[in-house]
Amino acid sequence: MSYSFSFSATGIRIVGCNRRRHTRYRRVHEGEVRVPGPVRRPAKQSGRDAVSVTRARRAFYYAPFRYLFFARLLTVLGNGIAPIALAFAVLDIGGSAGDLGLVVAARSIFNVAFLLIGGVLADRYSRSKVLVWSSVIAALSQAVVAWLVLDGSATVALLALLGTVNGAAAGIALPASQAMVPQTVPVHTLREANAFIQLGINGGTVVGASLGGILTSLVGPGWGLAVDALGFLCAAPLYLLTRASATQVTDSQTNILQDLRDGWKEFIARSWVWGIVVQFTIINAAFSGVTMIVGPIVADASFGRSGWGFALAAQGIGLIVGSLIALRWKPRRDLYIGVLLVAFCALPMVVLSQHPSTPALMGAFFVAGVGFGQFGVVWAHSLQTHIPPEKLARVYAWDAIGSFVAIPIGELAAGPLTLHFGITGVLLACAAAVVIATLAAACIPSIRRHENGVVVRREGG
């Protein structure tokens, strides 16, 4: 899922099989084509041949994937720096907490608004080019923000306006960057590729946030924003080098609204897809929304701000560990298990509501991070192996909409709810909502029928 925790692309389907004859596939450029014939067990290899086969199964062996991985890593690093630098930039020009909220909200609104457009563009045109242009636009907008801050001429209105441009560019880029992964590696390396992508995103977020604090304190917020702009600028040529021409077959005569309807039909046709998105809508509202607002309040009244920082850092480490686990651990019903593991994000809410302490919170957030990290890899792999490639970006866009919209709703509701019901009651209610949403999703038959990326029987049940 796309979580702010912001979660068949390769065309692989075994159909009409019998005991003696199967369908095998070979890689042709970016697509997968079916070649009828019996499946022959490869001869046992040794020496250089065995080494080359092992190497060929590694995602980083493929140059397009390497370019995509490092481009996304640069982008994530910059985006980890930017929020911290921007917050202090607003405060340095005399802005209030309300002004800071306005600047952040402007970017978020345009980010969500352009997700669907980004999905359509990524399914219509080369995803590499979509990412190149979005990176260039993001680099220019952040460069102007950095220049205004360094020059001392920044205003809240200008920062909010440029934030809308940057948010729109990010919204356009997200579906394309996620849908392009299966175009850079063969299908047998796809799960590994998704695990490495998640590792890069999670690790880059943690490192970027740390760099943001260091740069802001040492050289000022303007230079932190300049580094963010540089990251986008360096990512653009890497996206271009992927040269992963999409396998889109979208009719050029259709309009954007028709494309969006087609994407929605593909999204809603599979109960395991929309069921998990509904689950994460509730989870994001409760965890990324309410808990991330209430948490600092509890920290100030008890274990301190540094303890809250350590807890969030533990969550980042858990995300990395969860991605590593998904890289090696491949249970038969991986999606079903991943859906259940997400329920562990209720632990931090329970700990916060009872007797919060830094060690207990660190443990709870770490476990929650592991669950999110493992699920993120499995979710990406499931979408990429079941959604037609020409509609994958639009399904990712609808997924992101369902995830991102819930977060500001939770953030806005946190204050009034705690005033009326109290912090303890709200946190326990949020934990219960997470558990109920998870159990409801786990009861969907098509989720239980997933077996290592394959839906047993018919999809959409």
C-alpha positions in Angstrom: 0.0 0.0 0.0 0.9 3.6 -0.3 1.2 4.6 3.2 2.3 7.7 4.5 2.9 5.3 5.5 1.7 5.7 2.1 0.2 0.3 -0.4 -1.0 -9.3 -14.1 1.7 -6.5 -14.5 4.0 -9.0 -16.1 1.3 -10.8 -17.9 2.0 -14.1 -16.3 -0.9 -16.5 -16.1 -0.8 -20.2 -16.3 -4.0 -21.3 -18.2 -5.2 -24.5 -19.7 -2.5 -26.6 -18.1 -2.5 -30.4 -18.0 -0.1 -32.9 -16.6 2.2 -33.1 -19.6 2.1 -29.7 -21.2 2.4 -26.3 -19.6 3.0 -22.8 -20.7 6.5 -21.4 -20.3 7.7 -17.8 -20.8 10.7 -16.1 -22.0 11.7 -12.5 -21.5 11.5 -10.3 -24.6 12.7 -6.8 -24.0 10.3 -5.4 -21.4 7.4 -7.7 -21.9 6.7 -11.4 -21.3 5.5 -13.6 -24.1 4.1 -17.1 -23.9 5.9 -19.9 -25.8 4.0 -23.2 -25.9 5.9 -26.3 -25.2 6.8 -28.8 -22.4 8.6 -27.5 -19.4 12.0 -29.1 -19.2 13.8 -29.3 -15.9 17.2 -27.5 -16.4 20.3 -29.6 -16.1 22.3 -29.2 -13.0 24.9 -26.6 -13.4 28.2 -26.0 -11.7 31.1 -23.6 -11.9 30.7 -20.5 -13.9 27.3 -21.5 -15.3 25.9 -21.8 -11.8 27.4 -18.5 -10.8 25.9 -16.8 -13.8 22.4 -18.2 -13.1 22.6 -17.1 -9.5 23.7 -13.6 -10.7 20.9 -13.4 -13.2 18.3 -13.9 -10.4 19.5 -10.8 -8.6 17.5 -7.7 -9.3 20.6 -5.5 -9.3 22.1 -7.4 -12.2 19.6 -5.6 -14.5 20.7 -2.0 -15.4 17.2 -0.6 -15.7 16.4 -1.7 -12.2 19.6 -0.2 -10.9 18.7 3.2 -12.5 15.2 3.1 -11.1 16.3 2.1 -7.6 18.9 4.9 -7.3 16.5 7.5 -8.8 13.9 6.6 -6.3 16.4 6.6 -3.5 17.6 10.1 -4.4 14.0 11.3 -4.5 13.2 9.8 -1.1 16.3 11.2 0.5 15.4 14.7 -0.7 11.8 14.3 0.4 13.0 13.2 3.8 15.0 16.4 4.1 12.4 18.8 2.7 9.6 18.7 5.4 12.0 19.6 8.2 13.8 22.3 6.2 10.5 23.7 5.0 9.0 23.8 8.5 12.0 25.8 9.9 11.9 28.0 6.8 8.3 29.1 7.5 9.1 29.7 11.2 12.3 31.7 10.3 10.2 34.2 8.2 7.9 34.7 11.1 5.2 32.3 10.1 2.9 30.8 12.7 1.8 27.2 13.2 -1.3 28.0 11.1 1.0 29.3 8.3 3.0 26.1 8.4 -0.2 24.1 8.2 -1.3 26.1 5.2 2.0 25.4 3.3 1.9 21.7 4.1 -1.8 21.4 3.3 -1.3 23.1 -0.1 1.2 20.5 -1.2 -0.8 17.6 0.2 -4.0 18.7 -1.5 -2.4 19.0 -5.0 -0.5 15.8 -4.4 -3.7 13.8 -4.0 -5.5 15.8 -6.7 -2.9 14.8 -9.3 -2.6 11.1 -8.4 -5.3 10.0 -10.8 -4.0 12.2 -13.6 -0.6 10.6 -13.0 -2.1 7.2 -13.3 -3.6 8.0 -16.6 -0.4 9.5 -18.0 1.7 6.6 -16.8 -0.7 4.1 -18.6 -0.8 6.2 -21.8 2.8 7.2 -22.3 6.3 6.1 -21.5 6.6 5.9 -17.7 10.3 6.8 -17.9 9.4 10.1 -19.6 6.6 10.8 -17.1 9.1 10.4 -14.3 11.7 12.5 -16.0 9.4 15.5 -16.5 7.9 15.2 -13.0 11.4 15.2 -11.6 12.5 18.2 -13.6 9.4 20.1 -12.5 9.9 19.1 -8.8 13.6 20.1 -9.1 12.8 23.6 -10.5 10.0 24.3 -7.9 12.2 23.3 -5.0 15.2 25.2 -6.4 13.0 28.4 -6.5 11.9 27.7 -2.9 15.5 27.3 -1.8 16.6 30.5 -3.6 13.7 32.5 -2.0 14.6 31.2 1.5 18.3 31.9 1.0 17.7 35.3 -0.5 15.3 36.2 2.4 12.4 37.1 0.1 10.3 34.1 0.8 6.7 34.6 2.0 4.1 32.2 3.2 2.0 32.7 0.0 4.9 32.0 -2.3 5.9 28.9 -0.4 2.3 27.6 -0.5 2.1 28.3 -4.2 5.3 26.6 -5.0 4.3 23.7 -2.7 1.3 23.1 -5.0 3.6 22.7 -8.0 5.8 20.3 -6.1 2.8 18.3 -4.8 1.4 18.0 -8.3 4.7 16.7 -9.6 4.9 14.1 -6.8 1.3 13.0 -7.5 2.0 12.5 -11.1 5.3 10.6 -10.4 4.0 8.1 -7.8 1.8 5.8 -10.0 4.5 5.7 -12.7 7.4 4.9 -10.3 5.5 2.0 -8.7 4.1 0.6 -12.0 7.5 0.6 -13.7 9.2 -1.9 -11.4 8.0 -5.0 -13.3 9.3 -3.5 -16.5 12.9 -3.5 -15.2 13.4 -7.1 -14.2 12.2 -10.5 -15.3 9.3 -12.0 -13.4 11.4 -14.5 -11.3 13.2 -11.5 -9.8 10.2 -9.3 -9.3 9.6 -10.0 -5.6 13.3 -9.3 -4.9 13.1 -6.1 -6.8 10.1 -4.9 -4.8 11.9 -5.8 -1.5 14.9 -3.7 -2.6 12.6 -0.8 -3.6 10.9 -0.9 -0.2 14.3 -1.0 1.5 15.4 2.0 -0.4 12.3 3.9 0.4 12.3 3.1 4.1 16.0 3.5 4.6 16.1 6.7 2.5 13.2 8.2 4.6 15.1 7.5 7.8 18.4 8.9 6.5 16.7 11.8 4.8 15.0 12.9 8.0 18.3 12.7 9.9 20.1 14.7 7.2 17.3 17.3 7.2 17.8 17.9 10.9 21.6 18.1 10.5 21.6 20.4 7.5 18.9 22.7 9.0 20.9 23.2 12.2 24.3 23.5 10.6 23.7 25.6 7.4 20.1 26.6 7.5 16.8 25.4 5.9 17.5 27.0 2.5 20.5 24.7 1.8 18.4 21.7 2.9 15.8 22.6 0.3 18.6 23.1 -2.2 19.8 19.5 -1.6 16.2 18.3 -2.1 16.2 20.1 -5.5 19.5 18.6 -6.4 18.2 15.1 -5.6 15.3 15.5 -8.0 17.6 16.9 -10.7 20.0 13.9 -10.4 17.1 11.5 -10.5 15.8 12.7 -13.8 18.6 11.3 -16.0 18.5 8.0 -14.1 14.8 7.7 -14.9 15.7 8.4 -18.6 18.3 5.7 -18.6 15.9 3.0 -17.5 14.4 3.1 -21.0 11.6 0.9 -19.9 9.0 1.5 -22.6 5.7 0.5 -21.1 3.5 -2.3 -22.5 0.5 0.0 -22.5 -2.2 -0.6 -25.0 -4.5 2.2 -23.9 -6.6 3.4 -26.8 -5.4 6.9 -27.8 -9.0 7.8 -28.8 -10.3 7.5 -25.3 -10.4 10.6 -23.0 -9.0 11.0 -19.5 -12.4 10.4 -17.9 -12.8 7.1 -19.8 -9.3 6.1 -18.8 -10.2 6.8 -15.1 -13.4 4.8 -15.4 -11.5 1.8 -16.9 -8.9 2.0 -14.0 -11.7 2.1 -11.5 -13.4 -0.9 -13.0 -10.1 -2.8 -12.8 -9.7 -1.7 -9.2 -13.2 -2.6 -8.1 -13.3 -5.9 -9.9 -11.0 -7.6 -7.4 -12.3 -7.8 -3.9 -8.8 -8.5 -2.5 -7.6 -5.1 -3.9 -10.4 -2.8 -2.7 -10.8 -4.8 0.5 -7.2 -4.1 1.5 -7.4 -0.5 0.4 -10.5 -0.1 2.7 -8.5 -1.7 5.5 -5.7 0.8 5.0 -8.1 3.7 4.8 -9.1 2.9 8.4 -5.6 2.1 9.5 -4.1 5.3 8.0 -6.8 7.4 9.6 -6.2 5.8 13.0 -2.4 5.4 12.9 -0.9 8.0 10.6 -3.7 10.4 11.4 -4.9 10.3 15.0 -1.9 8.6 16.6 0.7 10.8 15.0 -1.1 13.9 16.4 -1.9 12.5 19.8 1.5 10.9 20.3 3.5 14.1 20.7 0.9 15.4 23.2 1.3 12.3 25.3 5.1 12.5 25.0 5.1 16.1 26.3 3.1 15.0 29.3 5.1 11.9 30.2 8.2 10.4 28.6 9.4 13.4 26.7 10.0 14.5 23.1 13.2 12.6 22.7 11.5 9.4 23.6 8.9 10.1 20.8 11.8 10.6 18.4 13.4 7.3 19.4 10.0 5.5 19.0 9.6 6.8 15.4 13.2 5.8 14.7 12.5 2.3 15.9 9.5 2.2 13.5 11.8 3.1 10.6 14.2 0.3 11.6 11.2 -2.1 11.8 10.2 -1.1 8.2 13.7 -2.0 7.0 13.7 -5.3 8.9 10.2 -6.2 7.5 11.4 -5.6 4.0 14.4 -7.8 4.6 12.1 -10.5 6.0 9.9 -10.4 2.9 13.0 -10.8 0.7 13.7 -14.2 2.3 10.5 -15.4 3.8 8.0 -16.5 1.2 5.0 -18.3 2.9 2.4 -19.9 0.7 -0.3 -17.4 1.6 1.9 -14.4 1.9 -0.7 -11.7 1.2 -3.1 -13.2 3.8 -0.2 -13.3 6.4 0.8 -9.7 5.4 -2.7 -8.4 6.0 -2.8 -10.0 9.5 0.7 -8.7 10.4 -0.5 -5.1 9.8 -2.7 -5.5 12.9 0.4 -5.1 15.0 0.2 -1.3 14.4 -2.5 -1.3 17.1 0.3 -2.0 19.7 1.7 1.6 19.8 -1.8 2.9 20.4 -2.4 0.6 23.3 1.0 1.4 24.9 0.4 5.1 24.5 -3.1 4.8 26.1 -1.9 2.9 29.2 1.5 3.5 30.8 3.7 4.9 28.0 7.5 4.7 28.3 10.3 5.0 25.8 11.4 1.4 25.8 7.9 0.0 25.5 7.0 2.4 22.7 10.2 1.6 20.8 9.3 -2.1 21.0 5.7 -1.5 19.9 6.7 0.8 17.0 9.4 -1.6 15.9 6.9 -4.5 15.7 4.5 -2.3 13.8 7.2 -1.3 11.4 8.1 -4.9 10.7 4.5 -5.7 9.8 4.2 -2.7 7.5 7.5 -3.5 5.8 6.6 -7.1 5.1 3.2 -6.2 3.8 4.5 -3.5 1.5 6.6 -6.0 -0.5 3.9 -8.6 -0.7 1.3 -6.0 -1.7 3.4 -4.5 -4.5 4.2 -8.0 -5.9 0.5 -9.1 -5.8 -0.6 -6.0 -7.7 2.2 -6.3 -10.3 1.4 -10.0 -11.0 -2.4 -9.7 -11.2 -3.3 -6.3 -12.7 -2.9 -5.9 -16.5 0.2 -3.8 -17.2 -1.7 -1.2 -19.2 -3.9 -0.5 -16.2 -1.5 -0.9 -13.4 -0.6 2.7 -12.8 -4.3 3.7 -12.6 -4.9 1.0 -10.0 -1.9 2.3 -8.0 -3.4 5.7 -8.3 -6.8 4.6 -6.8 -4.9 2.8 -4.1 -3.0 5.9 -3.2 -6.1 8.0 -3.1 -7.7 5.6 -0.7 -4.6 5.7 1.5 -3.7 9.4 1.5 -7.2 10.9 1.8 -7.7 9.2 5.2 -4.6 10.7 6.8 -5.8 14.4 6.9 -9.2 13.2 8.0 -7.6 11.5 11.0 -5.4 14.5 11.7 -8.4 16.9 11.7 -10.5 14.6 13.8 -7.8 13.9 16.4 -8.3 17.2 18.3 -12.1 17.3 18.7 -12.2 13.6 19.5 -9.6 13.8 22.3 -11.4 16.8 23.8 -14.7 15.0 23.8 -13.7 11.4 24.7 -10.2 11.8 26.2 -6.9 10.7 24.9 -7.1 7.2 26.4 -10.5 6.5 24.9 -9.6 7.7 21.5 -6.4 5.7 21.3 -8.1 2.5 22.4 -10.9 3.1 19.9 -8.3 3.5 17.2 -6.6 0.3 18.2 -9.9 -1.5 18.1 -10.7 -0.1 14.7 -7.4 -1.3 13.3 -8.0 -4.8 14.6 -11.6 -4.9 13.3 -10.6 -3.6 9.9 -7.8 -6.2 9.7 -10.1 -9.1 10.7 -12.7 -8.0 8.2 -10.1 -7.9 5.4 -8.8 -11.3 6.4 -12.3 -12.7 6.0 -12.4 -11.9 2.3 -12.1 -15.2 0.4 -9.9 -13.9 -2.4 -7.3 -12.7 0.1 -7.2 -16.1 1.8 -6.9 -17.8 -1.6 -3.7 -15.9 -2.5 -0.7 -18.3 -2.6 2.6 -16.5 -3.3 1.1 -14.0 -5.6 -1.4 -16.5 -7.2 -5.2 -16.4 -6.6 -6.5 -19.9 -6.4 -9.7 -20.3 -8.3 -11.2 -17.2 -9.8 -10.1 -13.6 -9.0 -12.4 -11.0 -7.5 -14.3 -13.5 -5.3 
